[in-house]
Amino acid sequence: MRALSRRKFMGTTAGAGMLCAGAVRTAVAEDQGWPAMRPIKIYKVYVGRTGGIYLARPTDEIDRCEAHLAELSRKLGDVTFVGGDLIPPAGPADVVAKLKDADGVLMFHLSGHGGGAPVLDQIVNAGLPTIVFSQPFSGHCWLYFPRWLKEGKKCLPLVTSDWKELDRAVALMRVAPRMRETRIIIVNAPLGTAPACSAENIRQRLGSDVITISIPQSIELFNAVPLAAAEAEAEDYWLSKAVKVVEPTREEIVAASRYYLALKDLMIKERARAVTSSGCMGAPAKGCLAFSKLNDLGLVGACEGDIDSTLTMLMFGYAFGVPGFITDPVFDTARNALIHFHCTSATKMDGPSGERFPFNIRTQTDSHQGVALEVENRAGQVVTCAKFVNLDTMVISTGTITAVTHDPLGCRTQFVTEVKDARSMFANWGAGKIEGDTMTLLHRAVFYGDYMEPMKQLGTLMGFNVVEEA
């Protein structure tokens, strides 16, 4: 840890939209001044002989693969494919020697002739996230693929004729290198599961760097922002776009915008993609509005110093291009429902290139002070509720928004989700994986779309557990 000295996507599945989502997400932030992230490099390998042999792909299969990858690279926008070795005549040891600068490996399994399990094992055992694409009638080596999963290898075997499954898996391979490139700013101190509160643990497990600043330093940064710039930000992004302003004064909204600009300047300077604060409820301005804007841009602003949710939102953002809504959920088993609410919400829940949802500008509920958002979410939308805890487990569930509510007992942004089994989910809350204070046990992040299966695949590629919380 280093301290500073100063509405259109209904999304019942992850779908093809996740292909370009990560690139769009980073590009929107870059348009606002954030430094560009480097392209992801995936090493491609063709394994097995082709043509005129029993259970072997046709001779022109490699040309088909090359054309497909060229188009996929164009669609993704931030992935380049290198290599292209053919085994045989190349040997697996020759390929492994070339993987030093690669972020991952993509193996096309063409046949078992020269491409048997011992050959594949040598490349899988190199330890890089690896996809093996094996279409029907490519031989019987698929019998050995489940062993990789049981042994916890970072290898995702795809035994399918659907090339879109390959495309979606390749898109997931961006997450691990993006996390290694990520820097996270923490104001005051992190809160959450014990392993995640250690900057050294985060660096060792995910490769992300953590930067800490004190609350007095954040106030100093706030005071350095010209008032005129904050007034322009408040008018352009909030006052002119809100359905209505209820309690806050214009001065309070300007102060909240000034806090956003202070964080923006710091994040750009430090090349950070996320910020969380355990001092976000005090002077000079509450962080709700600032975090909302960051999430709209495809970055991460997380309240209450919640480091687990911060990491969760980063992973989902890089994988699927959608922001997370941190929530204080409550159950209503009479409606088979999990009700989500909080005072910080993105207005672009479909992602940074999506439309803004209608919103009112309100005070923060429990203090009746500051500036928060009341966002009208979309009924009928399938959502994923998740949290990456202990740096090794993603607890996850899905549901469908059935109603948008405005109960005065809850935070400003609220919606009801119907879940698979509310009673079972209540009894299994945390899935036995979470220990800590109330916030740590309570908080989850909600994302538009059903990402249950893609997240299981990401867990395989990155080496973490995925546990359904239902």
VOGU-3710 file (C-alpha; in Angstrom, 3 decimals, decimal comma):
1> mralsrrkfm> 0,000/0,000/0,000  1,313/3,444/-0,911  0,150/6,571/0,906  0,103/9,880/-0,949  1,963/12,760/0,507  -0,719/15,300/-0,720  -33,055/1,324/-21,763  -32,581/-0,932/-23,996  -30,822/-3,975/-22,840  -33,136/-6,380/-21,039
11> gttagagmlc> -30,324/-8,817/-20,511  -31,578/-12,246/-19,652  -28,109/-13,543/-20,590  -24,670/-12,017/-20,820  -25,043/-12,229/-24,587  -22,980/-10,819/-27,366  -23,093/-7,365/-25,806  -20,247/-8,283/-23,463  -17,857/-8,572/-26,416  -17,191/-4,879/-26,930
21> agavrtavae> -18,423/-3,796/-23,493  -15,033/-3,741/-21,808  -13,451/-1,688/-24,558  -16,368/0,774/-24,603  -16,183/1,054/-20,827  -12,521/2,022/-20,806  -12,887/4,274/-23,867  -15,590/6,409/-22,234  -13,332/7,063/-19,241  -10,436/7,838/-21,569
31> dqgwpamrpi> -12,572/10,456/-23,311  -12,838/12,143/-19,907  -9,072/12,237/-19,431  -8,250/8,861/-17,877  -5,093/7,218/-19,277  -5,645/4,470/-21,856  -5,284/0,839/-20,833  -3,016/-1,384/-22,879  -4,324/-4,011/-25,332  -4,654/-7,584/-24,073
41> kiykvyvgrt> -2,343/-10,115/-25,747  -3,580/-13,692/-26,280  -1,297/-16,367/-27,723  -3,066/-18,656/-30,213  -2,001/-22,254/-30,827  -3,327/-24,886/-33,245  -3,013/-28,411/-31,904  -3,338/-31,587/-33,998  -3,119/-32,551/-37,649  -5,938/-31,696/-40,052
51> ggiylarptd> -7,575/-33,120/-43,157  -8,087/-36,653/-44,455  -7,692/-38,282/-41,040  -10,334/-39,892/-38,843  -11,761/-37,397/-36,301  -9,753/-34,422/-37,530  -10,878/-30,956/-38,560  -10,738/-30,044/-42,282  -7,549/-28,704/-43,838  -9,017/-25,208/-44,215
61> eidrceahla> -9,933/-25,019/-40,518  -6,923/-22,894/-39,599  -7,822/-20,299/-42,231  -11,339/-20,203/-40,794  -9,940/-19,700/-37,295  -7,637/-16,916/-38,441  -10,472/-15,062/-40,163  -12,692/-15,443/-37,108  -10,018/-14,123/-34,743  -9,323/-11,135/-36,977
71> elsrklgdvt> -12,993/-10,172/-36,852  -13,183/-10,877/-33,113  -10,185/-8,631/-32,465  -11,905/-5,878/-34,410  -15,121/-6,281/-32,395  -13,401/-6,412/-29,032  -11,188/-3,452/-29,777  -8,710/-4,161/-26,984  -7,503/-7,717/-27,691  -4,707/-8,776/-30,029
81> fvggdlippa> -3,955/-12,369/-31,019  -0,314/-13,348/-31,453  1,528/-16,574/-32,159  -0,197/-19,109/-34,367  2,084/-22,106/-33,868  0,928/-25,451/-35,253  1,592/-28,565/-33,157  3,026/-30,615/-34,849  5,522/-29,751/-36,310  6,183/-27,404/-33,369
91> gpadvvaklk> 6,511/-28,995/-29,952  4,621/-27,874/-26,831  7,867/-26,894/-25,106  8,613/-24,543/-27,997  5,241/-22,870/-27,503  5,598/-22,567/-23,722  8,898/-20,758/-24,226  7,081/-18,047/-26,197  4,363/-17,304/-23,624  6,335/-14,913/-21,419
101> dadgvlmfhl> 4,593/-11,737/-22,592  1,142/-13,233/-23,179  -1,894/-12,544/-20,986  -3,534/-15,825/-21,923  -3,554/-18,773/-24,307  -6,156/-19,860/-26,848  -5,749/-23,424/-28,114  -7,718/-24,692/-31,082  -7,877/-28,463/-30,662  -8,013/-29,786/-34,226
111> sghgggapvl> -7,502/-33,511/-33,638  -5,879/-36,091/-31,401  -3,335/-36,847/-34,114  -0,295/-35,092/-32,717  -2,602/-33,181/-30,379  -3,284/-35,622/-27,584  -3,749/-34,919/-23,893  -0,008/-34,968/-22,994  0,600/-32,205/-25,550  -2,266/-30,085/-24,260
121> dqivnaglpt> -1,210/-30,667/-20,646  2,189/-29,083/-21,171  0,652/-25,822/-22,349  -2,104/-25,809/-19,713  0,506/-26,417/-17,018  2,332/-23,243/-18,053  -0,189/-21,595/-15,717  -1,634/-18,858/-17,917  -5,405/-18,496/-18,253  -6,160/-20,848/-21,139
131> ivfsqpfsgh> -9,125/-21,578/-23,381  -9,299/-24,864/-25,282  -11,802/-24,734/-28,156  -12,660/-28,272/-29,230  -15,483/-28,729/-31,712  -17,339/-32,025/-32,190  -15,416/-34,653/-34,166  -12,036/-33,270/-33,108  -11,130/-36,547/-31,440  -11,699/-37,964/-27,983
141> cwlyfprwlk> -9,266/-35,876/-25,959  -12,283/-34,164/-24,417  -12,298/-37,120/-22,010  -9,299/-35,577/-20,256  -10,541/-31,983/-20,113  -12,644/-32,345/-16,915  -9,472/-33,300/-15,052  -8,180/-29,755/-15,514  -11,301/-28,386/-13,857  -11,056/-30,818/-10,946
151> egkkclplvt> -7,390/-29,930/-10,444  -8,147/-26,210/-10,367  -6,211/-25,376/-13,521  -6,915/-21,953/-15,007  -8,167/-23,671/-18,134  -11,619/-23,318/-19,649  -12,423/-26,146/-22,086  -15,177/-25,371/-24,587  -16,569/-28,516/-26,222  -19,038/-26,843/-28,551
161> sdwkeldrav> -19,857/-26,004/-32,151  -20,956/-22,485/-31,177  -18,227/-19,981/-31,989  -20,068/-17,324/-29,985  -19,178/-19,267/-26,844  -15,549/-18,855/-27,831  -16,041/-15,126/-28,376  -17,585/-14,647/-24,944  -14,847/-16,659/-23,242  -12,127/-14,621/-24,959
171> almrvaprmr> -13,830/-11,445/-23,722  -13,552/-12,780/-20,168  -9,799/-13,218/-20,573  -9,459/-9,438/-20,390  -10,392/-9,306/-16,713  -7,245/-10,717/-15,075  -4,784/-8,491/-16,984  -7,064/-5,481/-16,486  -7,061/-6,133/-12,732  -3,249/-6,281/-12,778
181> etriiivnap> -3,233/-2,877/-14,448  -5,748/-1,395/-11,998  -4,981/1,080/-9,242  -7,483/1,673/-6,439  -7,677/4,776/-4,252  -8,931/4,319/-0,703  -9,918/7,375/1,313  -9,297/6,773/5,009  -9,259/2,956/5,325  -10,727/-0,116/3,638
191> lgtapacsae> -13,561/-2,081/5,201  -14,670/-5,607/4,361  -13,409/-9,167/4,638  -10,041/-9,413/6,360  -7,976/-10,705/3,399  -9,332/-7,966/1,118  -8,420/-5,217/3,593  -4,732/-5,952/3,043  -3,192/-4,030/0,153  -0,407/-6,609/-0,051
201> nirqrlgsdv> -2,935/-9,438/-0,334  -4,725/-7,604/-3,146  -1,466/-7,058/-4,986  -0,398/-10,686/-4,626  -3,780/-12,175/-5,517  -4,992/-9,798/-8,252  -1,998/-7,621/-9,089  -3,883/-4,403/-8,311  -2,178/-1,515/-6,513  -3,819/0,300/-3,609
211> itisipqsie> -3,218/3,975/-2,819  -4,454/5,511/0,432  -5,151/9,124/1,288  -6,443/10,612/4,499  -9,688/12,518/4,931  -7,756/15,791/5,473  -5,955/15,151/2,176  -9,296/14,647/0,429  -10,506/17,971/1,837  -7,356/19,648/0,563
221> lfnavplaaa> -8,020/18,228/-2,911  -11,626/19,432/-2,690  -10,545/22,974/-1,837  -8,151/23,015/-4,799  -10,991/22,617/-7,321  -12,110/26,001/-8,716  -15,665/26,823/-7,675  -16,555/27,816/-11,242  -15,593/24,353/-12,509  -17,791/22,732/-9,874
231> eaeaedywls> -20,718/24,995/-10,759  -20,376/24,072/-14,432  -20,194/20,353/-13,592  -23,266/20,565/-11,362  -25,306/22,362/-13,997  -24,206/20,264/-16,964  -24,436/16,756/-15,489  -26,956/17,034/-12,663  -29,198/20,097/-12,431  -30,052/20,252/-16,134
241> kavkvveptr> -30,711/16,497/-16,352  -32,658/15,760/-13,162  -36,400/15,199/-13,262  -36,553/17,303/-10,120  -34,492/18,498/-7,195  -36,277/17,804/-3,921  -34,351/18,710/-0,761  -30,742/19,743/-1,572  -29,785/23,328/-2,245  -27,857/24,341/-5,336
251> eeivaasryy> -24,834/25,011/-3,142  -24,914/21,442/-1,808  -25,096/20,026/-5,341  -22,177/22,215/-6,394  -20,181/20,980/-3,383  -20,922/17,352/-4,310  -19,802/18,068/-7,879  -16,651/19,700/-6,548  -15,876/16,511/-4,633  -16,279/14,516/-7,852
261> lalkdlmike> -13,847/16,801/-9,675  -11,357/16,445/-6,822  -11,527/12,657/-7,069  -11,339/12,817/-10,852  -8,154/14,900/-10,763  -6,562/12,542/-8,257  -7,587/9,399/-10,133  -6,215/10,668/-13,438  -2,971/11,727/-11,795  -2,586/8,347/-10,095
271> raravtssgc> -3,906/6,322/-13,076  -6,610/4,893/-10,808  -9,759/3,161/-12,036  -11,582/2,903/-8,718  -12,079/4,791/-5,486  -13,782/3,897/-2,240  -14,071/5,911/0,956  -14,891/4,993/4,525  -15,263/8,718/5,198  -17,789/9,416/2,449
281> mgapakgcla> -20,576/10,545/4,782  -18,910/13,654/6,194  -17,628/17,089/5,201  -16,971/18,729/2,821  -19,490/16,742/0,748  -20,980/13,267/0,815  -19,594/10,966/-1,850  -22,899/9,700/-3,288  -22,994/12,016/-6,306  -19,281/11,648/-7,058
291> fsklndlglv> -19,452/7,865/-7,002  -22,571/7,903/-9,179  -20,780/9,915/-11,866  -17,713/7,662/-11,761  -19,905/4,601/-12,224  -21,642/6,284/-15,169  -18,224/6,688/-16,803  -17,401/2,989/-16,519  -15,128/3,503/-13,529  -15,826/2,445/-9,950
301> gacegdidst> -16,950/4,641/-7,087  -17,832/2,569/-4,024  -19,257/3,890/-0,788  -18,369/3,106/2,816  -14,848/1,880/2,080  -16,283/-1,434/0,868  -13,223/-3,007/-0,727  -14,949/-6,319/-1,528  -17,669/-4,557/-3,510  -15,044/-2,343/-5,153
311> ltmlmfgyaf> -13,233/-5,412/-6,491  -16,539/-6,983/-7,521  -17,536/-3,909/-9,509  -14,149/-3,778/-11,209  -14,408/-7,405/-12,314  -17,957/-7,080/-13,617  -17,088/-3,839/-15,355  -14,092/-5,279/-17,168  -15,986/-8,458/-18,054  -19,413/-7,113/-18,991
321> gvpgfitdpv> -19,183/-3,326/-19,188  -21,897/-2,636/-16,600  -21,772/-0,673/-13,327  -22,694/-2,133/-9,979  -25,292/-0,812/-7,566  -24,093/-1,361/-3,989  -27,112/-2,300/-1,931  -28,328/-2,758/1,641  -30,790/-5,582/0,864  -33,710/-6,850/2,924
331> fdtarnalih> -35,901/-9,908/2,380  -39,652/-10,178/1,937  -40,413/-13,891/1,799  -44,120/-13,118/1,327  -43,215/-11,876/-2,160  -40,288/-14,279/-2,689  -38,284/-11,092/-2,914  -34,976/-9,489/-2,119  -35,395/-5,704/-1,910  -32,386/-3,574/-2,829
341> fhctsatkmd> -31,808/0,031/-1,772  -29,026/2,584/-1,356  -28,347/6,275/-1,912  -25,547/5,892/-4,469  -26,538/4,690/-7,920  -25,301/5,016/-11,457  -27,798/6,598/-13,834  -26,446/4,463/-16,692  -27,119/0,960/-15,429  -26,815/-0,485/-18,945
351> gpsgerfpfn> -23,230/0,762/-19,159  -21,444/4,018/-19,996  -22,717/4,090/-23,590  -26,323/3,531/-22,474  -29,051/6,060/-21,811  -29,388/7,761/-18,441  -32,310/6,638/-16,326  -34,714/9,247/-14,890  -33,533/10,478/-11,503  -34,394/12,901/-8,731
361> irtqtdshqg> -31,778/14,663/-6,646  -32,429/13,989/-2,966  -30,695/14,113/0,400  -29,025/11,037/1,806  -31,768/9,189/3,693  -30,399/8,334/7,120  -28,745/11,724/7,686  -31,253/13,882/5,733  -28,210/15,804/4,523  -25,937/16,025/1,514
371> valevenrag> -26,826/14,964/-2,013  -27,968/11,538/-3,208  -29,878/10,073/-6,145  -33,287/8,503/-6,503  -32,943/6,543/-9,762  -35,888/4,934/-11,549  -34,734/1,445/-12,431  -36,358/-0,756/-15,070  -39,050/-3,239/-14,065  -38,696/-6,587/-15,807
381> qvvtcakfvn> -34,900/-6,389/-15,882  -32,943/-9,525/-14,994  -30,112/-8,747/-12,568  -27,131/-10,446/-10,982  -26,376/-9,872/-7,294  -22,792/-10,648/-6,291  -19,827/-9,973/-4,038  -16,190/-11,059/-4,337  -15,087/-11,884/-0,791  -11,855/-12,957/0,881
391> ldtmvistgt> -10,095/-12,508/-2,476  -11,075/-16,069/-3,371  -14,856/-16,444/-3,638  -17,668/-14,836/-5,608  -21,059/-15,259/-3,935  -23,719/-14,783/-6,574  -27,428/-14,995/-7,336  -29,873/-13,752/-9,941  -33,314/-12,167/-9,849  -35,752/-10,024/-11,782
401> itavthdplg> -36,831/-6,477/-10,921  -40,577/-6,615/-10,310  -41,183/-3,148/-8,887  -39,507/0,199/-8,298  -40,421/1,510/-4,851  -40,078/4,714/-2,829  -40,529/3,538/0,748  -39,518/6,344/3,167  -37,976/3,739/5,473  -35,301/2,837/2,917
411> crtqfvtevk> -32,563/4,598/0,985  -33,382/6,762/-2,034  -32,906/4,292/-4,912  -35,003/1,177/-4,377  -36,262/-1,826/-6,318  -37,771/-5,220/-5,572  -36,336/-8,375/-7,148  -38,035/-11,734/-7,359  -35,460/-14,433/-6,616  -35,366/-18,195/-7,035
421> darsmfanwg> -36,184/-19,004/-3,405  -36,157/-16,167/-0,882  -36,458/-18,444/2,151  -33,534/-20,576/1,063  -31,500/-17,496/0,158  -32,219/-15,939/3,558  -31,021/-19,093/5,324  -27,928/-19,303/3,107  -27,006/-15,597/3,156  -23,257/-15,359/2,751
431> agkiegdtmt> -23,054/-19,069/1,895  -20,850/-19,543/4,957  -18,085/-17,552/3,264  -18,354/-14,093/4,839  -17,332/-12,887/8,289  -17,108/-9,321/9,530  -19,131/-6,322/10,602  -22,663/-5,458/9,513  -21,607/-3,723/6,311  -19,389/-6,630/5,296
441> llhravfygd> -22,162/-9,150/5,884  -24,839/-6,970/4,286  -23,527/-5,251/1,163  -23,930/-6,783/-2,280  -23,534/-5,267/-5,746  -26,322/-5,579/-8,318  -25,697/-5,589/-12,083  -28,069/-5,506/-15,043  -27,946/-8,889/-16,830  -27,655/-12,576/-15,961
451> ymepmkqlgt> -23,967/-13,351/-15,508  -24,166/-16,569/-13,492  -22,577/-18,834/-16,107  -20,012/-16,329/-17,439  -18,914/-15,636/-13,862  -18,365/-19,358/-13,296  -16,176/-19,347/-16,401  -14,290/-16,307/-15,141  -13,736/-18,090/-11,835  -12,117/-20,943/-13,745
461> lmgfnvveea> -9,859/-18,600/-15,725  -8,815/-16,564/-12,668  -8,775/-19,330/-10,075  -11,521/-18,238/-7,683  -14,590/-20,056/-6,379  -18,117/-19,172/-7,441  -20,830/-20,034/-4,916  -24,519/-19,561/-5,595  -26,147/-17,685/-2,740  -29,628/-19,150/-3,079
//
